[in-house]
Amino acid sequence: MSGDRVVAVARGWIGTPYLHQASVRGAGCDCLGLLRGVWREVLGGEPEAVPAYTRDWSEPQGDERLWRAARAHLVPKDRGEAAPGDVLLFRMRDGAVAKHLGLQAGIGAAPSFIHSYSGHGVIESPLSGPWARRIVARFAFP
């Protein structure tokens, strides 16, 4: 799978409003919905149905559910091997489960990633120090 193709498709979602549990380009998506939508555009049907989830899903149990799903359907990579199109998994707070996703867009001197973020929708953000420190895993599309 070409990382450049993944990035091009993800950039086509920029401007989609944030909408919890949704995955419709131009209408609404959350971070998982963005990944699901990009998957459908580059690979076809989704590998499994996603059950309904709350905003705090997996937190009370400390269950790394998203990380397990990523390992099941994506190709694990070393966190230091950045490439366009990589799927990034973030832990937003120390001690919390990892549950934010993004797609690496730019690499090198000006790294960036595309994600859907509450209050912002789908945007391309600089992969600045505070964001980079939150990355707990990196994956490639199969």
C-alpha positions in Angstrom: 0.0 0.0 0.0 1.4 3.4 -1.0 1.7 5.8 1.9 1.3 8.7 -0.5 -2.1 7.3 -1.5 -3.1 7.0 2.1 -2.1 10.6 2.7 -3.9 11.9 -0.4 -7.1 10.1 0.6 -6.8 11.4 4.2 -6.3 14.9 3.0 -9.6 14.6 1.1 -11.3 14.3 4.5 -9.9 17.6 5.8 -12.8 19.9 6.7 -15.1 17.0 7.7 -16.7 18.1 10.9 -16.1 16.1 14.1 -19.0 13.7 14.9 -18.6 11.0 17.5 -18.9 7.4 16.0 -19.4 8.7 12.4 -17.4 7.9 9.3 -18.8 9.9 6.4 -16.4 12.2 4.5 -17.8 15.7 4.4 -20.6 14.9 6.8 -18.8 13.9 10.0 -16.3 11.5 11.7 -14.2 11.0 14.8 -10.6 9.8 14.7 -11.6 6.2 14.3 -14.1 7.1 11.7 -11.4 8.9 9.7 -9.2 5.8 9.8 -12.2 3.6 8.8 -13.1 5.9 5.9 -9.5 6.0 4.6 -9.4 2.2 4.9 -12.6 1.8 2.9 -11.2 4.1 0.2 -7.8 2.5 -0.1 -8.5 -1.2 0.8 -12.3 -1.8 0.4 -14.6 -3.2 3.1 -13.7 -2.7 6.7 -12.2 -5.8 8.4 -14.7 -5.9 11.3 -17.9 -4.2 12.4 -17.2 -1.5 15.0 -19.6 -1.6 18.0 -21.1 1.5 19.4 -18.8 3.2 21.9 -19.0 6.1 24.4 -16.5 8.9 24.6 -14.9 7.3 27.7 -14.9 3.7 26.3 -12.3 1.4 27.6 -11.1 3.9 30.2 -12.9 2.5 33.3 -11.6 -0.9 32.6 -8.1 0.2 31.5 -8.7 -1.9 28.4 -6.3 -1.2 25.4 -9.1 -2.2 23.0 -8.0 0.2 20.2 -4.4 -1.0 20.4 -5.5 -4.6 20.2 -7.6 -3.9 17.1 -4.8 -2.0 15.5 -2.4 -4.9 16.0 -5.0 -7.3 14.5 -5.6 -5.4 11.3 -2.5 -3.2 10.7 1.3 -3.9 10.5 3.2 -2.8 13.6 6.2 -0.6 13.1 9.0 0.8 15.2 7.9 4.2 16.5 11.0 5.8 15.1 10.4 4.6 11.5 8.1 7.4 10.3 6.7 7.2 6.8 3.8 8.9 5.1 0.5 7.1 5.6 1.5 5.5 9.0 -1.3 5.1 11.5 -0.4 6.7 14.8 -1.9 5.7 18.1 -1.8 8.3 20.9 -2.2 8.1 24.7 -3.7 11.5 25.6 -3.0 11.4 29.3 -0.5 9.4 31.5 -2.2 6.3 32.8 -5.1 6.5 30.4 -5.7 4.0 27.6 -4.5 4.9 24.1 -7.5 6.0 22.1 -6.6 8.8 19.7 -5.6 8.0 16.1 -4.0 10.0 13.3 -2.3 9.4 10.0 1.2 10.6 9.4 1.3 13.1 6.5 4.6 15.0 6.5 7.9 13.6 7.6 11.4 15.2 8.0 11.9 18.7 9.2 8.1 19.6 9.3 6.3 16.4 10.4 2.5 16.5 10.3 -0.5 14.2 10.8 -4.1 14.2 9.9 -6.7 13.5 12.5 -10.3 14.3 13.6 -10.3 16.2 16.8 -13.3 17.3 18.9 -14.0 21.0 18.3 -11.8 21.0 15.1 -13.0 18.2 12.8 -10.5 16.7 10.4 -7.4 18.8 10.3 -3.7 18.4 9.4 -1.6 19.4 12.5 2.1 19.7 13.0 3.4 16.7 14.8 5.0 18.9 17.4 6.8 17.7 20.5 3.7 17.5 22.7 1.9 15.3 20.1 5.0 13.2 19.3 5.5 12.4 23.0 2.0 11.0 23.1 2.6 8.4 20.3 2.5 4.9 21.8 2.4 2.9 18.6 2.9 3.2 14.9 1.4 1.0 12.2 1.3 0.7 8.4 -1.6 -0.3 6.3 -1.5 -3.9 5.2 
